[in-house]
């Protein structure tokens, strides 16, 4: 059996919003690096001279404390003196380099776009760290050193992380040129790639999802507004599902009566009181019961995927009869919209005041704080978020897309084999925990599974996926490819592809590296926010979903902060019901069945036919109870380092799927002095033969890029290592000389291509 893999015609270019050159410029000067090299050579000579006796010297040498060397035998004297001299020279040069590092960092932090990016990322860091560091030339105390370290983390994020947020993580896109005659006549092209630069950047400011919900709650609490608000059924059928069994019989009957009087147009407290003949108090109580059961929802906002809640709420209020309360709320929402629009139009330092105005207007309207998770870097904290278009756009010829498809085929088949093994392991884990269970509806299955499996996204989640020893990777790859060859059916994957090339023109000849394989489809989602044609953006996914003829059921988990994904086929709502679901063909979890038997774990649709789950969120792709139900997975194989803590670069059919890795004991990094920490970076540089490493600890959600030639990075790595047993370091690849995305000034940007690949089974 063979599959033919095809790349979608539109994909996302995820890139850092600021030049990598800025981060690279923060290295120590050559004098310090040469002094560190000389000191390490003297350390080698001393280690060789002392032999097993070096253990007596190791603490002082590692910490670069020449004054703490113990007495040594006379025949060690020459080696000790050489090390001592080199250590004093290095320490002296380091003090000056540490001061220069602060000045270099301040030069970058003084840029208006950097200050604005810090403000948008974390206003507390802007006010409490950036401003004091820029405004006062105080000595580098421990407090200022902490501020310097924290602000350096923002620079490495802005210059080296391929994130998607605001102008410092803008949304760029690539398209595949069809090569049709009409296109050639209208817009002739030469070469396989075309990179546009300097495109105008557009910004869009959105009210955060949680803030929109807070506005809805505030409106619902206003008793002057409540009687005119409409309620909609969220369930099909003659009676509501989910009413508490503890509810009194009379109250349950009232709830059923109210539910039967709700049609697709909904009903207000007034109309329901008139239609049912029940007293308003009993109707209100019945509505509360139905709301708690998820059988009805109040018509406020545009539902879970409403991107413009202010517009929706203003339109809904506009439908109500005129009243002082209605005018008061319309004025509040108009003030919020005015602040949002001003923030969207503004840029630079003026945005500080615009943000404050929006936050104050929100708090005045809702009575709630305009910020959440204070101090967190990645949480959806603010009352708004911003997306921006990119100055770059890429076009590639169909010929190059075809070439990449062929190059990637071998790795994708290995990922297919690993995905199959991962899914078997997930099913085995679930059957082991739910032994004796034969059939459950999906809601009951999810509840039973939640009791024995950690919540998705938890750091304590069970990792059921098999891992492989690095030294056996060739045999593993061959075995997984063979298993994939025996696996029938289509597959899909969303990959992050990096191409090692010095310029965009060299992309066709560049080495390919797959940084990650996601078991997802490029459906309509927040990733396409700045793309002008949503139908084209999701065309590859939509076409394949249609081909499945309903066998694929999207599990709708709702919106997470700014993230949303809209599946174009059948959906099952595993989220709170919404009034916007009324009249939509959305399945309830109770309508789907999970069968656990000798045939494995199967998802059955309402007609009893076999179905497969589409899981839009990565947490749930890895969550064993849902992974067992998903469409056959395509997953990135994981290799573990050998006894020496090192993992070599692994490539399959010429495509790199694993960058080199090293295990680093945290004790070696958590050193008391800055010069000792920097010297440890230089030891790591010798060990790894690279300058830049991505380092991650078990307690950090995101990795940090560490420049082994920068004193600033020495403080950062020491902080990351604190409180952990070990770090995992991975080489930056593509490296600095292999960054093809360049602006009009020739400055380099890190990037990756997030592209859709569909593998269709080919008839033999």
Buried (B, 14 or more C-beta within 10 A) or exposed (E): EEBEBBBBBBBBBBBBBBBBBBBBBBBBBEEBBEBBBBBBBBBEBBBEBBEEEBEBBEEBBBBBBBEEBEEBEEEBEEBBEBBBBBBBBBBEBBEEBBEBBBEBBBEBBEEEBBBBBBBBBBBEBBEBBBBEBEEEEEEBEEEBBEBBBBBBBBBBBBBBBBBBBBBBBBBBBBBBBEEEEEEEEEEEEEEBBBBEBEEEBBBBBBBBBBBBBBBBBBBBEEEEBBBBBBBBBBBBEEEBBBBEEEBEEEBBEBBBBBBBBBEEEBBBBEBBBBBBEBEEEBBBBBBEBBBBBBBBBBBBBBBBBBBBBBBBBBEBBEEBEEEEBBEBBBEBBEBBBBBBEBBBEBBEEEBBEBBEBBBEBBBEBBEBEBBBEEEEBBBBBBBBBBBBBBBBBBBBBBEBBEBBBEBBBBBBBBBBBBBBBBBBBBBBBBBEBBEEBEEBBBBBBBEBBEEBBEEBBEEEBBEBBBEBEBBEBEEBBEBBBEBBEEBEEBBBBBBBBBBBBBBBBBBBEBBBBBBBBBBBBBBBBBBBBBBEEEEBBBBBBBEBBEEBEEBBBBBBBBBBBBBBBBBBBBBBBBBEBBBBBBEEEBBBBBBBBBBBEEEBBBBBBEEEEEBBBBBBBBBBBBBBBBBBBBBBBBBBBEBEBEEEBBBBEBBBBEBBBBBBBBBBEBEBBBBEBBBBBBBBBBBBBEBBEBBBBBBBBEEEEEBBBBBBBBBBBBBBBBBBBEEBEBBBBBBBBBEBEBBBBBBEEEBBBBBBBBBBBBBBBEEE
